[in-house]
Amino acid sequence: MIWIAIVGSAVATYLARSLPFAITFRGRLPGSASRYLDALPVAIIAALVGPAVVAPTGALTHGAEPLAAALVIATVAWRRSLLAGVIVGVAAVALLRLV
Amino acid sequence: MSLLVFAGASQFAMVRLFSESAPSAIVIASVLFINLRHALMAASLRSQLQGLPLAGRLFAAFFLTDEAFAMATGHFRRGGRSLAYYFVFAISLFVLWNVATLAGIVLGDAIGDPRRYGIDFAITATFIGIVVLAIRHRSDAVIAIVAALVAGGLALAGASTIAVITAGALAPLIAVFARR
């Protein structure tokens, strides 16, 4: 039954997202825990990027995505603009995939 | 499905599993694994949402996606405090995602392969930009590179369902042990 799988998946998805919000604890975090939580956002977003750059279709990239990623990093570091990075990245990857 | 399971990566996985007529338990377990990364994201957004009542936090949780997390993190890192940013972005994304799903059902075959235009790379480029703008210390850069490489390596090794949660959970340990 596809509906059982869909509803079950909805519950699983929601539990993963909501439990950390629902649980509250008192007291201050130790220094190591707060350093961990400070570093967490960057690590998660970078971890989302890794597979999309190295293995965009599940198999090893032909090189377009890593090159485009390097251009995005350079553009954003230089212009401090997210939009400029996205425009450069999309154009670069479209051109490089033609090669 | 998009209305209930608002989670791109796991929806694609579900479609593949349905086409292989996998049992429901397998589908649900796979989705749980893929979306465990959102538990990490929720843990990281806790402090910003602490001011909301429980009902508000539980409402926010339904719309927590990679994109909403990344944009909200960028917003808070730039010094933003307003939660409206998160809600407007996350809920707009939900509406657009479902409108686009409907458009895909109706138009589907007429669109062709989006990879030809590089559109699929827009999200990746956005995430890369957010990471670049969020880096403040050398250790941030090291953590980002390690996380990206570990996740990319795991995905190549065929472990893409656990790639993000594993790399995302392990890389911040560098911050715990490194000396600033």
HADDOCK unambig.tbl for C-alpha pairs under 7 A between the chains (distance, minus, plus):
assign (segid A and resid 4 and name CA) (segid B and resid 24 and name CA) 6.61 0.50 0.50
assign (segid A and resid 5 and name CA) (segid B and resid 24 and name CA) 4.59 0.50 0.50
assign (segid A and resid 5 and name CA) (segid B and resid 27 and name CA) 6.18 0.50 0.50
assign (segid A and resid 5 and name CA) (segid B and resid 28 and name CA) 6.00 0.50 0.50
assign (segid A and resid 6 and name CA) (segid B and resid 1 and name CA) 6.45 0.50 0.50
assign (segid A and resid 8 and name CA) (segid B and resid 28 and name CA) 5.77 0.50 0.50
assign (segid A and resid 9 and name CA) (segid B and resid 5 and name CA) 6.62 0.50 0.50
assign (segid A and resid 9 and name CA) (segid B and resid 28 and name CA) 4.77 0.50 0.50
assign (segid A and resid 9 and name CA) (segid B and resid 31 and name CA) 5.92 0.50 0.50
assign (segid A and resid 10 and name CA) (segid B and resid 4 and name CA) 5.59 0.50 0.50
assign (segid A and resid 10 and name CA) (segid B and resid 5 and name CA) 4.63 0.50 0.50
assign (segid A and resid 12 and name CA) (segid B and resid 28 and name CA) 6.92 0.50 0.50
assign (segid A and resid 12 and name CA) (segid B and resid 31 and name CA) 6.99 0.50 0.50
assign (segid A and resid 12 and name CA) (segid B and resid 32 and name CA) 5.23 0.50 0.50
assign (segid A and resid 13 and name CA) (segid B and resid 5 and name CA) 6.84 0.50 0.50
assign (segid A and resid 13 and name CA) (segid B and resid 31 and name CA) 6.91 0.50 0.50
assign (segid A and resid 13 and name CA) (segid B and resid 32 and name CA) 6.07 0.50 0.50
assign (segid A and resid 13 and name CA) (segid B and resid 35 and name CA) 5.87 0.50 0.50
assign (segid A and resid 14 and name CA) (segid B and resid 62 and name CA) 5.98 0.50 0.50
assign (segid A and resid 16 and name CA) (segid B and resid 35 and name CA) 6.50 0.50 0.50
assign (segid A and resid 16 and name CA) (segid B and resid 36 and name CA) 5.46 0.50 0.50
assign (segid A and resid 16 and name CA) (segid B and resid 38 and name CA) 6.09 0.50 0.50
assign (segid A and resid 16 and name CA) (segid B and resid 39 and name CA) 4.90 0.50 0.50
assign (segid A and resid 17 and name CA) (segid B and resid 38 and name CA) 5.25 0.50 0.50
assign (segid A and resid 17 and name CA) (segid B and resid 39 and name CA) 5.03 0.50 0.50
assign (segid A and resid 17 and name CA) (segid B and resid 42 and name CA) 6.03 0.50 0.50
assign (segid A and resid 17 and name CA) (segid B and resid 61 and name CA) 5.33 0.50 0.50
assign (segid A and resid 17 and name CA) (segid B and resid 62 and name CA) 6.86 0.50 0.50
assign (segid A and resid 17 and name CA) (segid B and resid 64 and name CA) 6.68 0.50 0.50
assign (segid A and resid 18 and name CA) (segid B and resid 58 and name CA) 5.80 0.50 0.50
assign (segid A and resid 18 and name CA) (segid B and resid 61 and name CA) 5.00 0.50 0.50
assign (segid A and resid 20 and name CA) (segid B and resid 39 and name CA) 6.21 0.50 0.50
assign (segid A and resid 20 and name CA) (segid B and resid 42 and name CA) 5.73 0.50 0.50
assign (segid A and resid 20 and name CA) (segid B and resid 43 and name CA) 5.32 0.50 0.50
assign (segid A and resid 21 and name CA) (segid B and resid 42 and name CA) 6.38 0.50 0.50
assign (segid A and resid 21 and name CA) (segid B and resid 46 and name CA) 6.07 0.50 0.50
assign (segid A and resid 21 and name CA) (segid B and resid 57 and name CA) 6.09 0.50 0.50
assign (segid A and resid 21 and name CA) (segid B and resid 58 and name CA) 6.85 0.50 0.50
assign (segid A and resid 22 and name CA) (segid B and resid 54 and name CA) 6.61 0.50 0.50
assign (segid A and resid 22 and name CA) (segid B and resid 58 and name CA) 6.93 0.50 0.50
assign (segid A and resid 32 and name CA) (segid B and resid 176 and name CA) 5.29 0.50 0.50
assign (segid A and resid 35 and name CA) (segid B and resid 175 and name CA) 6.10 0.50 0.50
assign (segid A and resid 35 and name CA) (segid B and resid 176 and name CA) 5.78 0.50 0.50
assign (segid A and resid 36 and name CA) (segid B and resid 172 and name CA) 5.32 0.50 0.50
assign (segid A and resid 36 and name CA) (segid B and resid 173 and name CA) 6.22 0.50 0.50
assign (segid A and resid 36 and name CA) (segid B and resid 175 and name CA) 6.18 0.50 0.50
assign (segid A and resid 36 and name CA) (segid B and resid 176 and name CA) 5.79 0.50 0.50
assign (segid A and resid 37 and name CA) (segid B and resid 44 and name CA) 5.93 0.50 0.50
assign (segid A and resid 39 and name CA) (segid B and resid 140 and name CA) 6.94 0.50 0.50
assign (segid A and resid 39 and name CA) (segid B and resid 172 and name CA) 5.15 0.50 0.50
assign (segid A and resid 39 and name CA) (segid B and resid 175 and name CA) 6.49 0.50 0.50
assign (segid A and resid 40 and name CA) (segid B and resid 44 and name CA) 6.50 0.50 0.50
assign (segid A and resid 40 and name CA) (segid B and resid 168 and name CA) 6.82 0.50 0.50
assign (segid A and resid 40 and name CA) (segid B and resid 172 and name CA) 5.57 0.50 0.50
assign (segid A and resid 41 and name CA) (segid B and resid 44 and name CA) 6.44 0.50 0.50
assign (segid A and resid 41 and name CA) (segid B and resid 73 and name CA) 6.90 0.50 0.50
assign (segid A and resid 42 and name CA) (segid B and resid 131 and name CA) 5.84 0.50 0.50
assign (segid A and resid 42 and name CA) (segid B and resid 144 and name CA) 6.10 0.50 0.50
assign (segid A and resid 43 and name CA) (segid B and resid 143 and name CA) 6.09 0.50 0.50
assign (segid A and resid 43 and name CA) (segid B and resid 144 and name CA) 5.17 0.50 0.50
assign (segid A and resid 43 and name CA) (segid B and resid 147 and name CA) 5.51 0.50 0.50
assign (segid A and resid 43 and name CA) (segid B and resid 168 and name CA) 5.08 0.50 0.50
assign (segid A and resid 43 and name CA) (segid B and resid 171 and name CA) 6.12 0.50 0.50
assign (segid A and resid 43 and name CA) (segid B and resid 172 and name CA) 6.38 0.50 0.50
assign (segid A and resid 44 and name CA) (segid B and resid 164 and name CA) 6.83 0.50 0.50
assign (segid A and resid 44 and name CA) (segid B and resid 168 and name CA) 4.38 0.50 0.50
assign (segid A and resid 45 and name CA) (segid B and resid 70 and name CA) 6.52 0.50 0.50
assign (segid A and resid 45 and name CA) (segid B and resid 127 and name CA) 6.27 0.50 0.50
assign (segid A and resid 45 and name CA) (segid B and resid 131 and name CA) 6.82 0.50 0.50
assign (segid A and resid 46 and name CA) (segid B and resid 131 and name CA) 6.63 0.50 0.50
assign (segid A and resid 46 and name CA) (segid B and resid 144 and name CA) 5.20 0.50 0.50
assign (segid A and resid 46 and name CA) (segid B and resid 147 and name CA) 5.82 0.50 0.50
assign (segid A and resid 46 and name CA) (segid B and resid 148 and name CA) 4.94 0.50 0.50
assign (segid A and resid 47 and name CA) (segid B and resid 147 and name CA) 4.90 0.50 0.50
assign (segid A and resid 47 and name CA) (segid B and resid 148 and name CA) 4.43 0.50 0.50
assign (segid A and resid 47 and name CA) (segid B and resid 151 and name CA) 5.27 0.50 0.50
assign (segid A and resid 47 and name CA) (segid B and resid 164 and name CA) 5.17 0.50 0.50
assign (segid A and resid 47 and name CA) (segid B and resid 167 and name CA) 5.91 0.50 0.50
assign (segid A and resid 47 and name CA) (segid B and resid 168 and name CA) 5.74 0.50 0.50
assign (segid A and resid 48 and name CA) (segid B and resid 164 and name CA) 5.89 0.50 0.50
assign (segid A and resid 49 and name CA) (segid B and resid 124 and name CA) 5.81 0.50 0.50
assign (segid A and resid 49 and name CA) (segid B and resid 127 and name CA) 6.63 0.50 0.50
assign (segid A and resid 49 and name CA) (segid B and resid 128 and name CA) 6.72 0.50 0.50
assign (segid A and resid 49 and name CA) (segid B and resid 148 and name CA) 6.12 0.50 0.50
assign (segid A and resid 50 and name CA) (segid B and resid 148 and name CA) 3.96 0.50 0.50
assign (segid A and resid 50 and name CA) (segid B and resid 149 and name CA) 5.83 0.50 0.50
assign (segid A and resid 50 and name CA) (segid B and resid 151 and name CA) 5.48 0.50 0.50
assign (segid A and resid 50 and name CA) (segid B and resid 152 and name CA) 4.37 0.50 0.50
assign (segid A and resid 51 and name CA) (segid B and resid 151 and name CA) 5.93 0.50 0.50
assign (segid A and resid 51 and name CA) (segid B and resid 152 and name CA) 4.02 0.50 0.50
assign (segid A and resid 51 and name CA) (segid B and resid 155 and name CA) 5.69 0.50 0.50
assign (segid A and resid 52 and name CA) (segid B and resid 124 and name CA) 6.71 0.50 0.50
assign (segid A and resid 54 and name CA) (segid B and resid 152 and name CA) 5.52 0.50 0.50
assign (segid A and resid 55 and name CA) (segid B and resid 152 and name CA) 6.69 0.50 0.50
assign (segid A and resid 55 and name CA) (segid B and resid 155 and name CA) 6.78 0.50 0.50
assign (segid A and resid 55 and name CA) (segid B and resid 156 and name CA) 6.08 0.50 0.50
assign (segid A and resid 58 and name CA) (segid B and resid 155 and name CA) 6.93 0.50 0.50
assign (segid A and resid 58 and name CA) (segid B and resid 156 and name CA) 6.56 0.50 0.50
assign (segid A and resid 59 and name CA) (segid B and resid 156 and name CA) 6.33 0.50 0.50
assign (segid A and resid 60 and name CA) (segid B and resid 156 and name CA) 6.63 0.50 0.50
assign (segid A and resid 69 and name CA) (segid B and resid 125 and name CA) 6.83 0.50 0.50
assign (segid A and resid 72 and name CA) (segid B and resid 125 and name CA) 6.37 0.50 0.50
assign (segid A and resid 72 and name CA) (segid B and resid 129 and name CA) 6.91 0.50 0.50
assign (segid A and resid 73 and name CA) (segid B and resid 128 and name CA) 6.71 0.50 0.50
assign (segid A and resid 73 and name CA) (segid B and resid 129 and name CA) 6.58 0.50 0.50
assign (segid A and resid 73 and name CA) (segid B and resid 132 and name CA) 6.54 0.50 0.50
assign (segid A and resid 76 and name CA) (segid B and resid 129 and name CA) 5.83 0.50 0.50
assign (segid A and resid 76 and name CA) (segid B and resid 132 and name CA) 6.82 0.50 0.50
assign (segid A and resid 77 and name CA) (segid B and resid 132 and name CA) 6.52 0.50 0.50
assign (segid A and resid 80 and name CA) (segid B and resid 133 and name CA) 6.91 0.50 0.50
assign (segid A and resid 82 and name CA) (segid B and resid 126 and name CA) 6.44 0.50 0.50
assign (segid A and resid 82 and name CA) (segid B and resid 129 and name CA) 5.43 0.50 0.50
assign (segid A and resid 85 and name CA) (segid B and resid 125 and name CA) 6.49 0.50 0.50
assign (segid A and resid 85 and name CA) (segid B and resid 129 and name CA) 6.38 0.50 0.50
assign (segid A and resid 86 and name CA) (segid B and resid 122 and name CA) 5.69 0.50 0.50
assign (segid A and resid 86 and name CA) (segid B and resid 125 and name CA) 5.09 0.50 0.50
assign (segid A and resid 86 and name CA) (segid B and resid 126 and name CA) 5.78 0.50 0.50
assign (segid A and resid 89 and name CA) (segid B and resid 121 and name CA) 6.98 0.50 0.50
assign (segid A and resid 89 and name CA) (segid B and resid 122 and name CA) 6.96 0.50 0.50
assign (segid A and resid 89 and name CA) (segid B and resid 125 and name CA) 5.77 0.50 0.50
assign (segid A and resid 90 and name CA) (segid B and resid 118 and name CA) 5.05 0.50 0.50
assign (segid A and resid 90 and name CA) (segid B and resid 119 and name CA) 6.16 0.50 0.50
assign (segid A and resid 90 and name CA) (segid B and resid 121 and name CA) 5.73 0.50 0.50
assign (segid A and resid 90 and name CA) (segid B and resid 122 and name CA) 5.73 0.50 0.50
assign (segid A and resid 91 and name CA) (segid B and resid 118 and name CA) 6.78 0.50 0.50
assign (segid A and resid 93 and name CA) (segid B and resid 118 and name CA) 5.56 0.50 0.50
assign (segid A and resid 94 and name CA) (segid B and resid 116 and name CA) 6.29 0.50 0.50
assign (segid A and resid 94 and name CA) (segid B and resid 117 and name CA) 5.32 0.50 0.50
assign (segid A and resid 94 and name CA) (segid B and resid 118 and name CA) 4.46 0.50 0.50
